[in-house]
Amino acid sequence: MTTTSGRQWGIFFAYTAYSVLTMVVMAPLGVLLLLGARLPGLASSDPVVTAMLVAQIAAGAWSTWRTMRSWSTGAAGFRHGRWDLPQLGRIAPDRSVVIVLALGAAIAVATFTAGSDALLLASATTVVMGTVGICAPWWISSAAALAVGIAAIRLGAPAPLVAVGVAVGVAAVTTIRATLWLAAVVRELDDARAAQTQLAVAEERLRFARDLHDVTGRDLSVIAVKSELVAQLAERGDPRAVEHGREVAQIARGSLAEIRALVRGYREADLAAELRGTVSLLRSAQVEVEVHGGAQVVPADRAEQAAWVLREGGTNMLRHAAPRQASIALGAEGLRLVNDGVHEDGAVHEGAGLTGMRERLGPGSSLTTRREDGRFTLDVRFDTSGDPR
């Protein structure tokens, strides 16, 4: 999981930190109030232990903030449970937790050796539970709270006082862990939003690269074929070389205009134009071409897909074979391109061109290729499941 730095996560983390810090600070004071203690009285009768408790509460809030801050800026390696929701598990504590534990131990020693009010011990234990409860899973913290309570009763602490302290401590731990779990869910949602944005950018770049490949591939193939023809005619002193040379320049200018239009995002493939262009390309390479059907028989919502297939299929004929004859069949259900001049039979290795055609056709349509008896067949069937009957 990537490190989260989004504004939404920052706002929610501030809310989460406020809730957890409030719980850590208010829980020990709540224990004292529930047990009927008067804070001024405790401060006057046990000033040292009370001061230690106040220092422990402050250290607990500080340690909690540092631990949460470290967790929020680190890699979110959450495991997931039954409903694919994050499980917090153990959170690496900040080293300042040691201060909280040390002060809690000091308060325990002070209350039992100096005869101080045991209410302070219950309150200090709540601070320890709340602070450690951030780092350890709730069931571990709750089990530790019960163990501390039993030990306190065995050492002579009043059972009702211990029960209240343990109950408040368990409630604090459960609330803190639930708050952190909700923060983890929000964090994963924020990371997912960032990943979705990056994926959309990557998909758009892939689409543009595919379109650029389809646009330039056919035109460059035409330029290459016609340039060779111009060279041959020029060697023989044939005046037609001038005409074909001008055609090469025109194709180059047209290709440049198409690339500019593609960059602007306004280009759409025209089936009739692509059919004429493909036939012209093949005939320029001395290939006999038969056309069955026409652009008008292809459904309007499939015309652009058919145009891209013609563009890539015609280019591939010259790139991967030495054809002398070819046929193009267009219909309402699809189109088929067949050419000879294939050097070997067997499985067809699909490159970027065929992969791009499959992506353009969508999941409902099909594209199949085969090589047999020296002929290559490209067959495209449109998705007609949504057509009205």
C-alpha positions, 0 to 999 in steps of 0.5 A: 500500500502506498503512503497516504498524503491526500487531503481527505485522509489528512482531515479524517486523521485529524478527527481520529487523533482528536477522538483517541487523544480525548479518550486517553485524557478523559478516561482516567479522569472519568474513573475518578469521577465514577468512583466519587473522588474529589480531585482537589482532595486527592491533590492535597492528600497525595500531591506527589502521586497526583502530580505523577498521574497528571504527568502520566496523562500528558505523556500518554497523550504525547505518546499516543499522538507520536504512535498514530502519526508514525502509523499514518505516514508509514506503509499501510500493510493491512491484512484483510478479514472475512469481509475484505476489511482491514485488520489492524493487528499490532501497530509499532509503538513509539518509544515514548510508550516506555515513559507512560509505562514507567510512570504507571509503575511508579504510581503503583509503587507509590500507592501501595508503599506510601498508603496513597489513595488506590483511586489514583492507581485505577486511574493510572492503569486506565492511562496505561491501557489506553496508550498500549491499546493503540499498539496491541490488538483489542483482545490482547489489551483486554486480557492484560487489563483483566490480568492487572485487575486480578493482580490488584485484587490479590494485592488487596485493592477493593474489588469494586474499584478495580472492576470500575477501572478495568471496565473503563479501561476495556471500553477505552481500548475497544473504542480506540481500536474501533476508531483506528479500524475506521481510520484504516478503512478511510485510508484504504479508500483514499489510496484506492482513489489515488490508484484509480486515478493513476490507472485511468492515466495509464489506460489513457496513455495506452489508448493513445499509444494504440491509436498512434500505432494504428494511425502511423502503421498503415501510412508508413507502410504505404510510404515504404511501398510507394517509395520502393516503387518510385525508386524502381520507376526512376531507375528505368527512367519511367516518368510515372516516378514523379506522380508516385513521388508526389503521392508519397509526399501527399500521404506523408502530409495526410499522416501528419495531419491525422497525428495532429488530429489524434493528439487533439482527440478529435479523430474518428476512423471512417469506414469508407475511407479506410476501405479505399485506403486499404484497397489502394495500399494493397494494389500499390503493392501489386496485390489483386484485391476482391471486395465483397460488400461495402461500408454501407452494409456494416451497422453504424455502431460497428463502422468505427470498429470495422475501420480500425480492423481494416486499417490494421489488417491491411497493414499486417498483410504486407508486414507479415506476408508476401501476398499476391491475392487478397479478399475483403468481405464486409457484412452486418455481422462482421468482416473477413480478410484473407490473403495468400503469401503466408510462409508457414502454417500453424498458430498465429503469434498476436502482436500489438496490432491484433491485441489493440483490435481485440480491445477495440471490439469489446468483450461481446465481439470475437476476433479469430485468426488462422494460417493454413494452406499458405493463406491467412484469415482474419475473421471478426464477428460483431456482438449482436446480442443487443441488436433488436430482433 
